[in-house]
Amino acid sequence: MAARPQPAPVRLAKTQRQHLVARLLAQHAVTSQEQLVDLLAAEGVASTQATVSRDLADMGTIRVRAGDGESIYAIPELPKEQ
């Protein structure tokens, strides 16, 4: 049986892509922009490192130390209203 061809990667609108980026950052310990490009590709989304870099800046992501000492991308939580 022949393998089914993979659908061509799609380009998402900025807000859709950033929503997916936020989900991926919550699910994976992302250590590099290239890793994030690869994760997006695995979801069927075409993106470049430059686009991912702009998205991360727009989203206000920060680098934090994970338990193993490696730096990963994270989105700071908004303060809860009192």
N, C-alpha and C positions, 0 to 999 in steps of 0.2 A: 504494500500500500504506500503510495507516494505521500510525502508530507504536504500538508496544505500550505499554500503560500501565505505569508504574513501580510496583512493589509498595510498599505503605505502609511507612514507616520503622518499625522495631521498637525496642523498649526492651530492652536487655540487662541481665542481672544485673551488679552492681558489678564483680565479679572478671572477668567476660567483657569488659566495657567497658574496664576498665583494661588488660587484656591487649592489646586492640585499640589503645588509646591508646599503649601502649609500642611496638607495631609501627609505628604511624603516625609517632611521634617518631623512630624509627630510619630511616624511609624518606623523611621530608620535613623540610625546615628550617622548623619551625613557629614563627612569630613572634608569634602572638596566640592567645588562647583562642577567639576567633570563627573564626579559620582552622581550629582543631582541630574546632570544632563543624561547620564546613562539610565537613571531611575525613571526619568520622564520618557525616554525612548522605550523602556520596558512597558510603560503604560500606553504606548502608541502615539506619543506626542513628540513632534520634532521641535528641537530647541537648540540654541547655541550657548556656549559659555558666556558670551557677552550679554545675551538676553537674560540668562539666569543671574548674572552679576547685577544687572539693573533691577530685576525682580527682588532679589534679596535686599538690596538697598532700599527700594520702595517700601518693602514690607517691614523694614526696621529690624531685620534679623541681627543677631549678635552671635559671637563665638563664645562658647562656654566649655569648660573642662568636664569631660565625662569621667566616670568612675575609674577608667583605666588611664586617665591622664591625657587622653587625646582630645583635641579641640573639635567640637561639632557645632553645626549651625542650630540656632534655636530662635524662636519668636517669643519675646518677653510677654508675659501676661499683663493685661491691663489691670490697674488697681480696681478692686471691688468698691462699689459705692457704699458709703457708710450709712 
